[in-house]
Amino acid sequence: MTPSHNGALLVLLAAGSTAWAQSESALRFFGTGTSQQDRVRIPVDDNAPGPDASTPCDVGAASFTIDFWLRGSATDNTSANAGGDRACDCFNWIEGNILVDRDIYGASDRDWGIAVAGGFIRFGVGRGDAPGWNEHTIEGSTPVLTGAWTHVACVRDFDAGQLRVYVNGVLDFAGPANRHRADLSYPNSGDPAPVTPWGPFIVLAAEKHDADPANYPSFSGFLDEFRVWDRALAPAEIESVRALVLAPGAAQASGLVGMYRLEEGAGTTAADSSASGSPVGTVIAGVPGNAQWVLRAIDAGNTAPVSSPSSCPGDLNGDGTINTADLAALLGVFGGAAGPGEPADFNADGAINTADLAVFLGRFGAPC
């Protein structure tokens, strides 16, 4: 490295660094989701008769996709699986450690939810309100409680009548076709006989009604980058977007009706950053044993390995030029490990080191 490069590095180190769009915070849950604790609640409806007050993230009338990143261990999530790669006309998705709950406890069977059972993902749906369909649950066979960040996508393909689970962009299990085409969106007129007030919410990391913690346990671990789509993403789409922070107007964001990046890092709100205008979620946090914000600045392993797409390698902050701001961003993560899609890992060797710095300096000052 030349003396002039050394000088630039020292100046920028003294000035601090600027990060590109990636995950800077996430939520850590503790499996203590009883008495309405240790969870996130996202409204989907007002549960009242009259004009429909459903929100954009009230999916289920037709196809939808739910995707997110998780990190956890089997010792913290002890529910058992059924052997993997199974489908049944049942509602036993709820018997795992619950990750996402859009169940209704009342007069309607427009339900769906996601859990992890014995390390495998379960995805299930209710029968709906019209006759003709049964409850249906599928269970994959790819372990997701490995201690590393893992991407999960659950697809309800209305046209095919099928449920599918993808892990790290790869199909884990597809249920039988023509099994289910019920309307699962929250009833526009509301649930006429709710047992609890929590039906019209998507709830993360807990059984939303606190119905039976022993049989329907909460998730213990990390969640990040939770997204809701109103269409069935194709396999290639899941692989292409799973490690990306999507701009609301990006072509890849078509159908994205809820993007809860969990970037707040503190407080009790989780905002939607999609273009849909879905409502702000409420985080039950701030008390030991409840949802806890964790920061990438403290530990790079605290957050999912996602980053913004770039059409100009080296433009780490996306301002259209490769300059000192990008060098500052590189220095902010220099010496650390790199997850999939990390834009500063130019040679994709899993680490941000002098080899990446050499590549960057070769591009420094170049136009995009």
N, C-alpha and C positions, 0 to 999 in steps of 0.2 A: 504494500500500500504506500502511496506517495505521501510526503509530508503535508501537501495541501489537503489531501483527503483526511489525514489525521486531524488537522486543524478544524475542518468542517464538522467532523464527528464530535470533537470536544465542545465546540460551540453549541451544537444541537443537544448534546447530553445535558449541558448546563441549562438550556432553555426548556427542557421537558419534551414530551412527545404528544402527537396527535393520532388518535386511533381512527381506523376506517370503520365502516359499519360491520360490526360483528356482534357476538353476544358478550355483553359486559356484566350481566347478572342473570341469575336464575333463582328458583325457589327450591328449598330443601324441606321436605315433609317428614314427619316422624311416626306415621302410623297411629296417631293419637286422635283420629277423626271421629270423636263422639261429642255429643252436646254442642254440635255445630262448630267444632274447632278444627284447626289444621286442614284448611281447604281453600279453594277459590270458587266463588259463585259468579256465574255469568248469566244475566237474564236473557230469556228467549221469548217471553210473553208476559202479559199482565194478568192472565188467568181470570179475565172478566168477560161477560157477555157484551154484545155491541160491536162496534167497528173493530176489525182485527188489529191488534196492537203487537203482533209478532215482530221480532227483530230479524235482521238479515241472517244471523247465525242460527235461526230456528230451522234447521235442515231436517229432512226426513220425508217430505212429501214425495220425493223421487230419489235420484241418486245423490250420494254425498261421499266425501272423503274426510277423515280426521287424521292429521299427522302431527307428530311431536317427537321430542328427544327425551329419553329417560336415562337415568343412571341409578343403579341400586344393587343390592346383594340378596342372595337367597336366604341368608340367615336373618335378614330383616323382614322378609316377606315369605311366610312359611305355609301359605295355602298350597294344597296339592294339585297337580295337574291330573288329567285323565289318560295320559299316555301319548298325547300329541297327534296332530293330523287327524282330527275327529270333527264330525258334525252331528248335531242332534236337534230334534224338534223339542227344545227345552229352553229354559231361561237361566241355565247355570253359569253364564258368564259372570253373574253377580257373586258367585262363590269363590272368586279369586280376590287378591288384593286390588282394590278398585282404583283405577287410573282416571276414568272419565265416566260420569254417571248422568244420563239424561232420561232417567226413569220417572214414571208417574205413579205415585202411591195413592190410588183413588179409583175413580170409576172408568178411567181410560186405560187402554193397553197400548198406547202409542209410545213405546219405550225403545231405547237402545243404550248400550254401554260397552265399556272396554275395561278389562282387568288383566292382571298377570297372575297365573296359577302355576305353581311349581316351576317358575321361570319361563313359562310359555304364555303367549298372548291369547286371550279369549275375547271374542267380539260377538255380541249378541243383540237380537232385536225382539221386541214384543209382537203380539199377533195383530196389533192394530185394532180399530173399532169395528170395521166391517167384517162379516163372516168370510171364511174361505182360506185364511192363512193361519199357520201355527207359529208359536214362538220358535226361534231358531238361534243356535249358538255354534260357532266354530272355534276350534283350538289349534294353534300352530304347533310347531315342534322345534323352533329355533330358540335357544336360550337367549334371553335378553337381560338377565340379572347377572352380568359378568363383572360388574365393577367399572366397566367402561361406558362411555356415552354410546347409546344405541338409538337409531332412528326407527320409529314405528309408523306405519300408515295402514289404516283400516278403511276399506272401500266397500260401500254398499252400492252395487250396480243394479239399478232398478230394472233396466231393460232386460238384463240377463237373469234377474231374480236370484242374485248370487252375492255372497259375502266373501271378501278376500282380505288377507293379512300379508303385509310386506315388512320385512326386517332388513334395515340397511339397504333399501332399494331392491331387494330380491324377494320374489314371491315365496312366502313361507307356507301358506296353505290357502286353497280356494275351496269353498263349500260347493255342494251340488247346485247346478243351475235350476231355474224355475222353482225355487223354494219359497220365495217371499217377495211380494210386491205391495204390501200394505202401506198406507199413509202413516208415517211415524212422526210427522210434525206435530207440535203442540196444538191441541184443539183450539180453533179460533174463538169458539164460544166459552172457552175455559173448561176446566174439570169440574163437573157439577158436585162431586163429593170428595174433595181432597182430604186426606188423612193428616197431611202436614202442609205447610205453606211453601215447600221447596220444590214442588213439581215443575214450575216454569223456569227452571235454571239448568244450565250445564254446570256440573260441579266437578272439580279436579281433585283427585287424591283422596276421596272419601265417599262412602255411601251416603247420599245426600239426605236421607231421612233419619239417619241414626237408628235404623230398624233392628239390626242384630249384629253388633260388632264382632261377635265370636264367629259367626258364619259368613258375614260379609265384611271382612276386615279392610282397613284403609291401607293405602300404599305408603311405604317408608322409603324415601330416596329423593332423588333430584328430578325435577321436570323443567323443561325449557322449550321455547319456540313452539307454542301450541297454535295450530291452525285449523280452520274449518273451511271446507269447500262445498259448494252446492252442486257438484258434479263428481262423477267417478273418474279419478285421474288414471290415465293409462300407465302401464309399467315404466315406459321410457320417461314419462313426465315425473313420476315419483323419484326416479334415479336422478333426473336432472335438477330438481328443485330442493331435494332434501337437505343439502348443505348450503343453500343459498338464503341470504336475507333479501327478500323480494321487495322491490319498490312497488308502491300501490298501482302505478300505471304500467308496469312492465308486462310484456306479452305473456310471460310465464305465470302471471297472477290472475289470469282469466278464471272466474268462478271462485276466487278467494273472498269469502264473506266474513272471515274473522281471523285476525293475525295478532295473537297475544304473545308478544316477544318476551314479556317479563323483564323489561329493561329498566323498570323504575328503581330497583335496587334498595328501596326503603318505602315505608308507608303501607297503606292498606288498599291501594288500587292497582288494577292491571288493565291497561288501556289497549283498545284495538287500534292497530296501525295499518289495517287494510283500507281500501277506498270505499268500503261498504257502509260505514257508519254504525257498526255493531256497538252495543253498549259497553261501558266500562265495567270490568269485573271487580268484585270485592275480595280482598285477600284477608283471611283470618290469620293475622301475624302479630308479632310484637311481644308475645308471651312465650316463655320457655316451653318447649314441647309443641308449639304451633309452627305454622309455616315460617321459615326463616329465609331471609334474603341472603344469597351468597354472591360474591363478587369475583370476577376474573382477575382483578387487580391484586387480590389476596392470593389466589391460586388459579392458575390457568385451567386446571381440571374442574373448576366449579361450574363452568358453562359449556354449552354444546359447541361443537366445532363447526360453526357456520360463518359465512362471510358474504360480502356483496360481490356479485358478478362484476367482472371488469373486461372491457373490450380493449384495454390498454395495459398489458402487464407492466407493473412498476408504478402505475397510478393508484397508489394504495388508498388515497382519500377521495378518489373519484372526481377530482376537479378539472380533469382534462389535460393536466400537465404532470411531468415527472420532475419534481423539484425538492426543495429542502423540507417541505411539509411531509412528503412521502418518506424521505430519509428519516425524519423524526418518528414517523409511524413504525418504520422498520426497527429502529433502535428501541422502541417501546417494548418490543417482543423478542429482541435479539437474545440468543442463548437459550431460548425455551424450546419445548417440544411443539410440533405442529400437527394439528388434526387434519382430516380430509377437507380440501378446499381452502386451506389457509393461504391467502394471497401472497404473503411474504416468503413462503417456502418455494422459491422459484424453481429449485431442482427437484421438488417433491420427494425429499429423502426423509421426511418426518422430523426435521430439526431446522431451526432458523439460526444459521451460523455464518462463518466467513465466506463460504461458498455462495450463499445467497447474497451477501453483501457485495461480493465481486460481480455477480450478475447484475445487481441493481446499479452499481456504479458505472457499469458498461452502458446502461440505458439512461443514465442521469442526463437531464437536459434535452432528451429527445422529444419530439412532438408526438402526440397521440393521433 
